[in-house]
Structure formats: C-alpha cells, structure tokens
Amino acid sequence: MMKTIQLKTSAGISHIYTGESISNLPQYIKGRKVAIIADENIIKFYGEYFPSKTVIKVLQGEDSKHIDNASRIYEELLTANVDRTWFILGMGGGVTTDLAGFVASTYLRGLPFGFVSTSLLGQVDASIGGKNGVNLEGYKNIIGVIRQPEFVICDINTLKTLSPREFVMGWAEIIKCAAIMEKDLFDYLERFIEKGLELNEEVLDTVVYESAKSKAKVVEEDEFESGIRKLLNFGHTFAHGLEKLYKLPHGEAVSIGMVLACGVSVNLGLLSQQDADRVVTLLKRAGLAVSFKFDPLQLVLAMEKDKKRVGDKIQLILLEGIGKALIYPVPINQLNSFLNDLPQHR
Ligand SMILES: NC(=O)c1ccc[n+]([C@@H]2O[C@H](COP(=O)([O-])OP(=O)(O)OC[C@H]3O[C@@H](n4cnc5c(N)ncnc54)[C@H](O)[C@@H]3O)[C@@H](O)[C@H]2O)c1
C-alpha cells in the first residue's frame, strides 16, 4: 500500500513514497524534461518504465561513486543540452542515488532531482536524508553536499530482481534501526522476518515504511549529525575497521559490528545478556554473519583512526535495551580486553 513520509529540513522538503509503483513515475515528473542517471541493472530490468530517453548509465559497484565518474556525467549532461529547466532522476541503489544526487546538486549549481530507490539498503537508508557524496582515492564520501531530493520512490517489487546477497545486506540496516530506536519494529521482525526474507509483500511494505520513517524522523531532528543522527552509526565504527582490514562486505561488517557493540554494552553493565542475545538471534535469522576471527589490536587501531577517539576513549554507540541506544565513551584499554576475551580469540 502506498504511504507518504514527509521529511522537512532546512535544505528543503522531501517526500518519500513507500509501496509506490515505478510505473507511476510520470505523475512525479510533472511534464518536466528529465535526464536519468541509472544503474546498469536498472536499465536492463526496468528500462521500459523510464520516463525519458536521456539516460546516463552507471556501472554497478562502489567504484562508480568516484569523482571522475561525476565529471563524466557532467559532460554527458552538457552534450545532451541539459539546462536549468531539466529535472534529474537517479535510479538505482545507494551508489547511484549518492552519485546522481551529488551531480544534480552541483551541475549548474544545482537542479531539482528525485530518486527511484531500488535496493533494500537504498529504500531504508541510503536514499533518505539528503547526504549526496562521492569517493576520492579510497576516501569514502569525502566530497559531497547535503541537499534533499524532491521525492524518493520505493517500489518493493524492484527488490525481486536484487541478488540474494544484496537483499540480505539491507536487512542489517533494518535490524540496526529497530535495535537502536524502534522497539515495535524489532518485535515485528522477531515475528515475521522469515516472511520478509521470502519477499512477502505485506512484511516488506511494513519494514520499508517503518525503517524509512524512522530514518526520516532522525534526519529531521538532526540534519547535520550533531546529536541523535550519530546513533545510526550503531555497529558502524567496528564495521568500518573490519571493512578496511579484511575487505568484508558492508552489511556483514555492520552485522558483526552490532554483535560486538552489544557485547561491549553487556560488558559495561548497560544491556542485559538476554537483550543482546535477541539482537544476535535476529541477525542470524536474517542470514547475516555474527562472528569473525580478527586481530583485536589492529581493529582498535583502525577504529581509533575513524575519528571517534577522544583522549583515551573511543565514542561508541551502545544499547541500553531493545530500541534504546546511547553514545558512550569506552576506555580503549577496556575495549582491548573485551575483544581479546572473545571466544574466537581464546
Ligand atoms: N547517502 C546516505 O545517507 C547513505 C547511507 C547508507 C549508504 N550509502 C551508500 O550506499 C551505497 C550502497 O548502496 P547499495 O547497497 O544499494 O549498493 P549499490 O547501489 O551498489 O547496489 C547494490 C547492487 O545491487 C544492484 N541493484 C540495485 N537495485 C537493483 C534491483 N532492483 N535489481 C537488481 N539489481 C539491483 C546494483 O546494480 C548493485 O550491483 C554505498 O556507496 C554507501 O556509501 C549512503
């Protein structure tokens, strides 16, 4: 069922439509000339729904989110005579919407733009919040702007062509959202996650809407990440370290990161073992990894570099209960001994 989420920020108003169909795109374009920036897989699977013949292809993969690729797209827009009367439509997962949003925000000092978000991670996270960035020589999202898309269309039917691996990655972010601030969603997932993994439409509709609404609420409260938006980094400081050191896929790293953050929360007496077990069980049921043998010392060193160190402490996002997260400065020596004592390192 189609539902609308309104996201109001200083950068503008954005409407997120979940449960919408890609075939209704023309009504959002409102007769404007459109340049489409689309992921190659989306061109292949959904090209027939494109509301314009001006299509710029983005190859799949994180490498496409590079400043050089943005330059190439500016040139293609110039060649197609795209001027200030045009609208830019980004169609794809987070790589394409980040890139398209960045190009649209900078070309001719900014054109109006919208997204069709086609991956689960995109629908519940990446396409929402107005962060549009590109990478530069190994530094992720180092160049970017905060600017809201006019609309984000989430059609759950597009998730059917997503690879099982990419689909599962999206579930890591859904579980994260539920664990840090949406207890009801967490309870719902505990009841229905298998159905969602089998692409049950009612469950997908619910989890995409609830997760997108939750992210929109956080962004509205804290557009520039000075407070509550930081909670979205639950599991991510560990994850960035694991991704850097071991090239783990992002979703797997986030899942393992959340398990570690739960462990630290229990270790510090903030979270009950029972609640930590609930998070781990749900991640396992989603088919995500929950443990990994890593070098504790290297991981802490990598985490210290992740701009989260304050004196002899690292700021982590921890849990006090299901649906309740907090920012907590954890002493580095305590973190070291916790990681060294993990069963996989004994
Ligand atoms: N802007 C933000 O706030 C924000 C937040 C989180 C993540 N991100 C960014 O999002 C990116 C990851 O997004 P992602 O996981 O969507 O990756 P992605 O865009 O690379 O998509 C994953 C894969 O799925 C394919 N795909 C996408 N939709 C499909 C569909 N419907 N059918 C078939 N194949 C499809 C793509 O071709 C790609 O191979 C990262 O670059 C990350 O930095 C941004």
The ligand as an SDF file (V2000), in Angstrom:
LIG
                    3D

 44 48  0  0  0  0  0  0  0  0999 V2000
   23.5790    8.8140    1.4720 N   0  0  0  0  0  0  0  0  0  0  0  0
   23.4550    8.1000    2.5700 C   0  0  0  0  0  0  0  0  0  0  0  0
   22.9510    8.5700    3.5920 O   0  0  0  0  0  0  0  0  0  0  0  0
   23.9140    6.6710    2.5640 C   0  0  0  0  0  0  0  0  0  0  0  0
   23.5900    5.8290    3.6260 C   0  0  0  0  0  0  0  0  0  0  0  0
   23.9820    4.4930    3.5730 C   0  0  0  0  0  0  0  0  0  0  0  0
   24.7220    4.0380    2.4870 C   0  0  0  0  0  0  0  0  0  0  0  0
   25.0360    4.9040    1.4810 N   0  0  0  0  0  0  0  0  0  0  0  0
   25.7910    4.4430    0.3130 C   0  0  0  0  0  0  0  0  0  0  0  0
   25.0340    3.4730   -0.3750 O   0  0  0  0  0  0  0  0  0  0  0  0
   25.9310    2.6560   -1.1220 C   0  0  0  0  0  0  0  0  0  0  0  0
   25.4830    1.2120   -1.0170 C   0  0  0  0  0  0  0  0  0  0  0  0
   24.1700    1.1190   -1.5230 O   0  0  0  0  0  0  0  0  0  0  0  0
   23.6020   -0.2640   -2.0890 P   0  0  0  0  0  0  0  0  0  0  0  0
   23.8430   -1.3250   -1.1050 O   0  0  0  0  0  0  0  0  0  0  0  0
   22.2400   -0.0020   -2.5850 O   0  0  0  0  0  0  0  0  0  0  0  0
   24.6180   -0.5830   -3.2680 O   0  0  0  0  0  0  0  0  0  0  0  0
   24.5450   -0.4760   -4.8610 P   0  0  0  0  0  0  0  0  0  0  0  0
   23.9350    0.7860   -5.3040 O   0  0  0  0  0  0  0  0  0  0  0  0
   25.9140   -0.8090   -5.3230 O   0  0  0  0  0  0  0  0  0  0  0  0
   23.5550   -1.6650   -5.2530 O   0  0  0  0  0  0  0  0  0  0  0  0
   23.9320   -2.9910   -4.9570 C   0  0  0  0  0  0  0  0  0  0  0  0
   23.8970   -3.8840   -6.1940 C   0  0  0  0  0  0  0  0  0  0  0  0
   22.5460   -4.1660   -6.4940 O   0  0  0  0  0  0  0  0  0  0  0  0
   22.2500   -3.8400   -7.8440 C   0  0  0  0  0  0  0  0  0  0  0  0
   20.8430   -3.4230   -7.8370 N   0  0  0  0  0  0  0  0  0  0  0  0
   20.3030   -2.3390   -7.2080 C   0  0  0  0  0  0  0  0  0  0  0  0
   18.9650   -2.3890   -7.3170 N   0  0  0  0  0  0  0  0  0  0  0  0
   18.6650   -3.4990   -8.0290 C   0  0  0  0  0  0  0  0  0  0  0  0
   17.4520   -4.1150   -8.4360 C   0  0  0  0  0  0  0  0  0  0  0  0
   16.2640   -3.6070   -8.1090 N   0  0  0  0  0  0  0  0  0  0  0  0
   17.5040   -5.2420   -9.1850 N   0  0  0  0  0  0  0  0  0  0  0  0
   18.7100   -5.8170   -9.4920 C   0  0  0  0  0  0  0  0  0  0  0  0
   19.8920   -5.3010   -9.0950 N   0  0  0  0  0  0  0  0  0  0  0  0
   19.8540   -4.1570   -8.3690 C   0  0  0  0  0  0  0  0  0  0  0  0
   23.2590   -2.8180   -8.2580 C   0  0  0  0  0  0  0  0  0  0  0  0
   23.4910   -2.8960   -9.6600 O   0  0  0  0  0  0  0  0  0  0  0  0
   24.4850   -3.2850   -7.4620 C   0  0  0  0  0  0  0  0  0  0  0  0
   25.1360   -4.3160   -8.1580 O   0  0  0  0  0  0  0  0  0  0  0  0
   27.3260    2.9200   -0.5870 C   0  0  0  0  0  0  0  0  0  0  0  0
   28.0550    3.6630   -1.5270 O   0  0  0  0  0  0  0  0  0  0  0  0
   27.0750    3.7510    0.6690 C   0  0  0  0  0  0  0  0  0  0  0  0
   28.1070    4.6670    0.9150 O   0  0  0  0  0  0  0  0  0  0  0  0
   24.6370    6.1950    1.5050 C   0  0  0  0  0  0  0  0  0  0  0  0
  1  2  1  0
  2  3  2  0
  2  4  1  0
  4  5  1  0
  4 44  2  0
  5  6  2  0
  6  7  1  0
  7  8  2  0
  8  9  1  0
  8 44  1  0
  9 10  1  0
  9 42  1  0
 10 11  1  0
 11 12  1  0
 11 40  1  0
 12 13  1  0
 13 14  1  0
 14 15  2  0
 14 16  1  0
 14 17  1  0
 17 18  1  0
 18 19  2  0
 18 20  1  0
 18 21  1  0
 21 22  1  0
 22 23  1  0
 23 24  1  0
 23 38  1  0
 24 25  1  0
 25 26  1  0
 25 36  1  0
 26 27  1  0
 26 35  1  0
 27 28  2  0
 28 29  1  0
 29 30  1  0
 29 35  2  0
 30 31  1  0
 30 32  2  0
 32 33  1  0
 33 34  2  0
 34 35  1  0
 36 37  1  0
 36 38  1  0
 38 39  1  0
 40 41  1  0
 40 42  1  0
 42 43  1  0
M  CHG  2   8   1  16  -1
M  END
$$$$
